[in-house]
């Protein structure tokens, strides 16, 4: 089993209260952490001028691909739980950073 630190940057489209949305996503990620869904130590940050949200989690899996997939899935789940949409998720050009913990 390996652990990774996974971070992804998202540019939010549309009008919404970004600060509130970040708080809601963070709350969902904390819930997933407490439910032992494969992530821990979540963090959400916002650059309000550019509209870029960075979401970070520590994830684990049998290999780096499994850990990355788990992190990606949990982040998407949190976004959906807050009413966010993720069209074309598999094809998006999110900036991603992965490092072994």
N, C-alpha and C positions, 0 to 999 in steps of 0.2 A: 504494500500500500504506500502511495506517495501523496504528499501534500503540495499544493501549488497556491500561490497568490495570483489571483485572476482579476484583472481590471479591464473595464470596457468604457469607452467614451461614447456618448450619444448626443446628437444634436436634436433638440425637441422642436417639432414643427407645430404650428397652430398656437392659438391663444390659450394660455392656462396660467395659473398661479404656480410657477416653477418651484418656489420654495415649499409650498404646501404639497406639491406632487412629490418632491424629494423626501419630505417627511413621511408621506404615506408609503412610498416604496421602501424606505428604511424600516418602517414598522412591519411591513410584510416580510422583509428579509430577516428581521429579528425573530419573527414568528417561525419562519422556516428553520432558522438556527436552533431555536428551542425545541422544535419538533424533530430534530436530528435528521434533517432531509439532505445531508451531504455537504452543507456549507457551514462555516462559522466565521466569526469576526467580520461581519459586514460593515461597509462604510459607504456613504453616499455624499458626494460634494457637488456643488453647483457654481459655475461661472455665469452669473446672471447677465453679464454684458454680451457674451457670445451665445448663451443658451445651451452650453455644453454641460451635461451631467456626467459625472464619473461614478461608476458603481464598482466597488471592490469587494471581493469575498475570498476567503481561504476555502479551498475545496480539496477533496481527496478522492482517489480512485486507484484501480489496480495499475494504471499507467497514466501518462500525461494526457493522452487522448480522452480517457474515461473521466479524469478529473476536470478537464476543460469542458467536456460535454455536460457534466453535472453542474458546474458553475453557471454555464450558459443557460441551462434549463431552469435553474432556480431564479436567476435574474429575470428571465422572461416570465416566469410564473408570477413573480412579485409585481412586475409591470402590469400584467393582465389583471391581477387581483385589485389593482387600484383604478381599473377602468381604462388603462392605457392600451394602445394598439401596437402591434409589431408586424405590420405587413412586410412581406419580402425579407423576413428576419434572416433566413439562410443565405440570402444574397447581399445583405447590407455590407457596407464598407466600414464597420465599426473599428475604431482603433482598439486593439487588444494587446495587453501585455500579460505574459505568463512567466512566472519565475518559481523555481522549486523552493520550498520552505525547508 
